[in-house]
Amino acid sequence: MNKPKCKILTIADDFDLKVWLETQAEDHQLKYLLAHADDGVIWGKFQHGNGKLITTTEPIKLFPECDFPLFREETLQQCRIFGDNSEVIIWKTDEGFKARLIQDDHRTYALTKNIIYVF
């Protein structure tokens, strides 16, 4: 049985959250962000090409008629960034932020009527 790789990630005390997430996304080919904050849930996507994080409120308000929460370190509880084979989660503790990476390069194959499906 294949097990995913799990690794604790180090975070400096004076880190820039957005820059750190964009770096992780680039390093591990992560595409999407799902964050839980004190004031709501935030979805985001990393731009193909330059790796910049786009959320419903940044760099511009995509839905100005809605009051979506801003992505801010001060209100962040936890955040997942993920792609096809990897996920980074960062969460707030009393001692600061903690993070871990899970990678699963294992592909599942199914044989059906002479067709191979790769999941």
C-alpha positions as CSV (number, residue, x, y, z in Angstrom):
1,M,0.0,0.0,0.0
2,N,1.3,3.4,-0.9
3,K,1.4,6.0,1.8
4,P,1.5,9.8,1.1
5,K,4.6,11.7,2.2
6,C,4.0,14.0,5.1
7,K,6.5,16.7,6.1
8,I,6.3,19.5,8.7
9,L,7.2,22.9,7.2
10,T,9.1,25.6,9.0
11,I,7.8,29.1,9.2
12,A,9.8,32.1,10.3
13,D,8.3,34.3,13.0
14,D,8.4,37.4,10.7
15,F,7.1,35.7,7.6
16,D,4.8,37.4,5.0
17,L,1.8,35.1,4.7
18,K,0.9,35.8,1.1
19,V,4.5,35.5,-0.2
20,W,5.0,32.3,1.8
21,L,1.8,30.8,0.3
22,E,2.8,31.8,-3.2
23,T,6.2,30.2,-2.8
24,Q,4.7,27.0,-1.5
25,A,2.3,27.0,-4.4
26,E,5.1,27.4,-6.9
27,D,7.4,24.8,-5.2
28,H,4.7,22.1,-5.1
29,Q,2.5,22.9,-8.1
30,L,-0.5,24.0,-6.0
31,K,-3.5,25.7,-7.7
32,Y,-6.2,26.6,-5.2
33,L,-6.6,28.1,-1.8
34,L,-9.4,27.5,0.8
35,A,-9.0,29.6,4.0
36,H,-11.1,29.8,7.1
37,A,-10.9,33.1,8.9
38,D,-12.7,34.7,11.9
39,D,-14.9,36.6,9.4
40,G,-15.6,33.9,6.9
41,V,-14.4,31.5,4.2
42,I,-12.1,32.6,1.4
43,W,-11.5,30.8,-1.9
44,G,-8.5,31.7,-4.1
45,K,-6.5,30.6,-7.1
46,F,-2.8,31.0,-8.0
47,Q,-2.4,32.6,-11.4
48,H,-0.8,30.4,-14.0
49,G,2.5,31.9,-15.1
50,N,3.3,34.3,-12.3
51,G,2.0,32.3,-9.3
52,K,0.2,35.4,-7.7
53,L,-2.7,34.6,-5.4
54,I,-6.1,35.9,-6.5
55,T,-9.1,35.8,-4.1
56,T,-12.6,37.2,-4.5
57,T,-11.4,40.5,-2.9
58,E,-7.8,40.8,-4.2
59,P,-6.3,42.2,-6.3
60,I,-9.7,43.7,-7.1
61,K,-13.2,43.0,-5.7
62,L,-14.6,40.5,-8.2
63,F,-18.1,40.9,-6.7
64,P,-18.4,44.5,-5.3
65,E,-22.0,44.0,-4.3
66,C,-21.0,41.2,-1.9
67,D,-19.2,41.5,1.4
68,F,-16.6,38.7,1.1
69,P,-13.9,38.6,3.8
70,L,-10.4,39.8,3.1
71,F,-7.5,37.4,3.3
72,R,-5.6,38.7,6.3
73,E,-3.0,37.1,8.6
74,E,-4.7,38.7,11.6
75,T,-8.0,36.8,11.1
76,L,-6.7,33.6,9.6
77,Q,-7.5,30.4,11.5
78,Q,-6.4,27.8,8.9
79,C,-5.6,27.7,5.2
80,R,-5.2,24.9,2.7
81,I,-3.5,25.3,-0.7
82,F,-3.8,22.3,-2.9
83,G,-3.3,20.8,-6.4
84,D,-3.5,17.5,-8.1
85,N,-1.0,15.6,-5.9
86,S,-0.1,17.8,-2.9
87,E,-1.6,19.9,-0.2
88,V,-0.1,22.4,2.3
89,I,-2.1,23.4,5.3
90,I,-1.2,26.2,7.6
91,W,-2.9,26.9,10.9
92,K,-2.7,29.3,13.8
93,T,-1.6,28.2,17.3
94,D,-0.9,30.1,20.5
95,E,2.8,29.9,19.5
96,G,2.3,31.2,16.0
97,F,1.7,29.5,12.7
98,K,2.4,25.8,12.0
99,A,2.3,24.1,8.6
100,R,2.7,20.7,6.9
101,L,2.9,19.3,3.4
102,I,1.3,16.1,2.2
103,Q,2.3,14.7,-1.2
104,D,0.8,11.7,-2.9
105,D,2.3,10.8,-6.2
106,H,0.6,7.5,-6.4
107,R,-1.9,7.3,-9.3
108,T,-4.8,4.9,-9.3
109,Y,-5.5,2.9,-12.4
110,A,-8.8,1.2,-13.3
111,L,-9.2,-1.3,-16.2
112,T,-12.6,-1.4,-17.8
113,K,-13.5,-2.9,-21.2
114,N,-9.9,-2.5,-22.6
115,I,-9.7,1.1,-21.4
116,I,-7.3,2.3,-18.8
117,Y,-8.5,5.2,-16.7
118,V,-5.9,7.2,-14.7
119,F,-7.3,9.0,-11.7
